[in-house]
Amino acid sequence: MALPPRSEPRSRQAPRTVALVPAAGLGLRMGGSVRKQFRFLGGVPLVVHSLRILQASPVIDRIILAVPQADIAYCRAEIVDAHRFTKVADVVAGGQERQDSVRNALAVVDERVEIVLVHDAVRPFLTESMVANVVTAARATGAAIIALPMRDTVKQVGEDRVIQRTVDRRPLWLAQTPQAFRRDWLQEAHRKAQAEGVTATDDASLLEWMGRPVTVVEGSGENIKVTRPEDMVIGEAILASRQVTAEKG
């Protein structure tokens, strides 16, 4: 009797879920000569923290990193190879805007991929559970993002800086990354946006513009975006807190 065919190892199968990491920003608000995604936090470049989680996540099969053209060789040697990020399948040139970088990374995604996850390189405190939860939601609904419900009181203010009204915060959420989407939906949205000159600050906005439903998955207040020098101080504090928790646990 013939033996059943041996299943192909997951690492050799066509990737089902690919993570795109746009890391081509100039980081102008941080000042200095080093781009913020390559500044050291906890002894390693900022982008390394995100890549470590994506590398460890069992739901991510491949990673594509988009960086400035001038930094491709550095990233391959000092980020990917030095930290043994074996899931990084490609390092591509980013664009002038974040949207351009995501589109460039999307261009090299295998057509057999089902879900594409997008995560900002300068959000170093994502967790494996965030990745798993947003991918699960995207598989169920087609598109999902990590977000936080608005907790502060929100004021609408006029040009004269006089408060016009207090806005109901209950339906308001703060969008974060990671964000996950059906590959065909995301590629269609980026193609159409490029053709029509539409720009957006995140990928979910493009899906919304296309009329696609996007689900919200609650994240964490620690999932900060590092944009200013004071964020690095906050980041070091988060790392220290996590270290203490790990030691106690």
C-alpha positions in Angstrom: 0.0 0.0 0.0 1.4 3.4 -1.0 2.2 5.7 1.9 0.3 9.1 2.0 2.3 12.0 0.7 4.3 13.7 3.4 3.1 17.2 4.1 5.5 19.9 3.0 7.2 21.8 5.9 5.5 25.2 6.6 8.7 27.0 5.9 8.7 25.6 2.3 5.0 26.0 1.6 3.7 29.1 -0.2 3.5 31.8 2.4 -0.1 32.4 3.7 0.7 35.6 5.7 3.4 38.1 4.9 4.3 41.1 7.1 5.4 44.4 5.5 7.5 46.7 7.6 7.8 50.2 6.1 11.0 51.7 7.6 11.9 54.4 5.1 10.9 57.5 7.0 13.3 60.4 7.5 12.5 60.9 11.1 12.8 64.6 10.9 11.1 65.3 14.2 13.7 63.2 16.1 16.5 65.5 15.0 20.1 64.3 14.6 21.7 62.5 11.7 20.5 58.9 12.3 17.1 57.9 11.0 14.8 57.2 13.9 14.1 53.6 12.8 17.8 52.9 13.2 18.3 54.7 16.6 19.2 52.4 19.4 16.5 51.5 22.0 17.5 49.0 24.6 20.8 48.4 22.9 19.5 47.6 19.4 18.1 49.6 16.5 14.4 50.5 16.9 13.3 48.4 14.0 14.8 45.3 15.5 12.2 45.1 18.2 9.3 44.8 15.7 11.2 42.4 13.6 11.9 40.1 16.6 8.2 39.8 17.3 7.3 39.1 13.7 10.1 36.6 13.4 8.8 34.8 16.5 5.2 34.9 15.5 3.9 31.5 14.3 1.3 33.2 12.1 3.8 35.2 10.0 5.5 33.2 7.2 7.6 36.0 5.5 8.7 39.5 6.2 9.4 42.3 3.6 11.3 45.3 4.9 11.1 48.7 3.0 14.0 51.1 3.8 15.7 54.0 2.1 17.6 53.0 -1.0 20.8 54.1 0.5 20.3 51.9 3.6 19.5 48.6 1.9 23.0 47.1 2.2 23.3 48.3 5.8 19.9 46.7 6.7 20.7 43.4 5.1 24.1 43.2 6.9 23.5 44.9 10.2 19.8 44.2 10.8 18.7 41.1 8.9 21.9 39.0 8.9 23.3 40.3 12.3 20.1 39.4 14.1 19.3 36.2 12.1 15.9 37.3 10.8 15.4 34.3 8.6 11.8 35.2 7.7 12.9 38.4 6.0 12.5 37.4 2.4 13.4 40.8 0.8 14.6 44.3 1.6 13.2 46.8 -0.9 13.6 50.5 -1.5 11.0 52.5 0.2 9.4 55.6 -1.2 9.0 59.3 -0.3 5.9 58.6 1.7 4.8 55.7 3.8 2.2 54.8 1.3 4.8 54.5 -1.4 6.9 52.2 0.8 4.0 49.9 1.4 3.2 49.8 -2.3 6.8 49.0 -3.2 6.8 46.2 -0.7 3.4 44.9 -1.9 4.9 44.7 -5.4 7.1 41.7 -4.4 4.4 39.8 -2.5 3.6 36.4 -3.9 0.2 36.2 -5.5 -0.6 33.1 -3.4 -0.4 35.0 -0.2 -3.7 35.3 1.6 -3.2 37.9 4.3 -0.8 40.9 4.4 0.1 42.5 7.7 1.5 46.0 7.8 3.4 47.3 10.8 5.3 50.5 11.4 8.9 50.0 12.1 8.8 52.7 14.8 6.1 50.9 16.9 8.6 48.7 18.8 6.2 47.3 21.4 3.8 45.2 19.5 3.2 41.7 20.9 2.7 38.2 19.4 -0.9 38.3 20.7 -1.6 41.6 18.7 -0.2 39.9 15.6 -2.2 36.8 16.1 -5.5 38.6 17.0 -5.4 41.1 14.1 -4.5 38.3 11.5 -7.4 36.2 12.9 -9.8 39.1 12.6 -8.6 39.8 9.0 -9.1 36.2 8.0 -12.7 36.4 9.3 -13.6 39.8 7.9 -11.1 40.8 5.3 -9.5 43.7 7.1 -8.6 44.6 10.7 -6.5 47.0 12.7 -5.2 47.3 16.2 -6.6 50.4 17.9 -7.4 51.9 21.2 -10.7 53.5 22.4 -10.3 57.2 23.0 -10.2 57.8 26.8 -9.4 61.5 27.0 -12.1 64.2 26.7 -12.1 65.5 23.1 -12.6 69.2 22.3 -13.4 70.7 18.9 -11.6 74.1 18.8 -11.9 76.9 16.3 -9.2 78.9 14.6 -9.3 81.4 17.4 -8.5 78.5 19.8 -11.9 78.8 21.5 -13.7 75.6 22.3 -16.7 75.0 20.1 -18.0 71.8 21.6 -17.1 68.6 23.4 -17.0 65.7 21.1 -18.6 62.4 22.1 -15.6 60.1 22.5 -17.5 56.8 22.8 -17.3 55.9 19.0 -13.7 57.3 18.6 -10.7 55.0 18.4 -7.0 55.7 17.9 -5.6 53.7 15.0 -2.3 51.8 15.5 -0.5 49.1 13.7 -0.3 46.2 13.0 -3.0 46.2 10.4 -3.9 43.1 8.4 -5.8 42.7 5.2 -6.7 40.3 2.4 -3.8 40.7 0.0 -6.1 41.2 -3.1 -8.0 44.0 -1.2 -4.9 45.8 -0.2 -3.2 45.6 -3.6 -6.4 46.8 -5.3 -6.7 49.7 -2.9 -3.0 50.8 -3.5 -3.4 50.4 -7.3 -6.5 52.5 -7.4 -5.1 55.1 -5.0 -2.0 55.5 -7.1 -4.0 55.9 -10.3 -6.3 58.5 -8.7 -3.7 60.4 -6.7 -5.3 59.5 -3.3 -3.1 59.6 -0.2 -3.8 58.3 3.3 -1.9 58.1 6.6 -2.6 54.4 7.0 -3.6 51.5 4.9 -7.0 51.1 6.6 -8.0 54.5 5.3 -7.5 53.2 1.7 -9.6 50.2 2.4 -12.3 52.5 3.9 -12.1 54.7 0.8 -12.7 51.6 -1.3 -15.8 50.8 0.7 -14.3 47.8 2.4 -15.3 47.1 6.0 -12.4 47.3 8.5 -12.7 45.7 11.9 -11.1 47.1 15.1 -9.1 44.9 17.5 -8.3 46.5 20.9 -4.5 46.9 21.4 -2.3 48.3 24.2 -1.3 51.7 25.4 2.3 50.5 25.3 2.1 50.2 21.6 3.4 53.7 21.1 4.8 55.2 17.9 8.2 56.7 18.4 8.3 60.1 16.7 10.0 62.5 19.1 13.0 62.4 21.5 10.8 62.1 24.5 9.3 58.9 23.1 12.7 57.2 23.4 12.6 58.0 27.1 9.1 56.4 27.4 10.3 53.5 25.3 13.2 52.8 27.6 10.8 52.9 30.6 8.5 50.4 28.9 11.5 48.1 28.2 12.6 48.3 31.8 9.1 47.6 33.1 8.8 44.5 30.8 12.2 43.3 32.0 11.0 43.5 35.7 7.8 41.7 34.8 9.7 38.9 33.0 12.1 38.5 35.9 9.2 38.2 38.4 7.4 35.8 36.1 
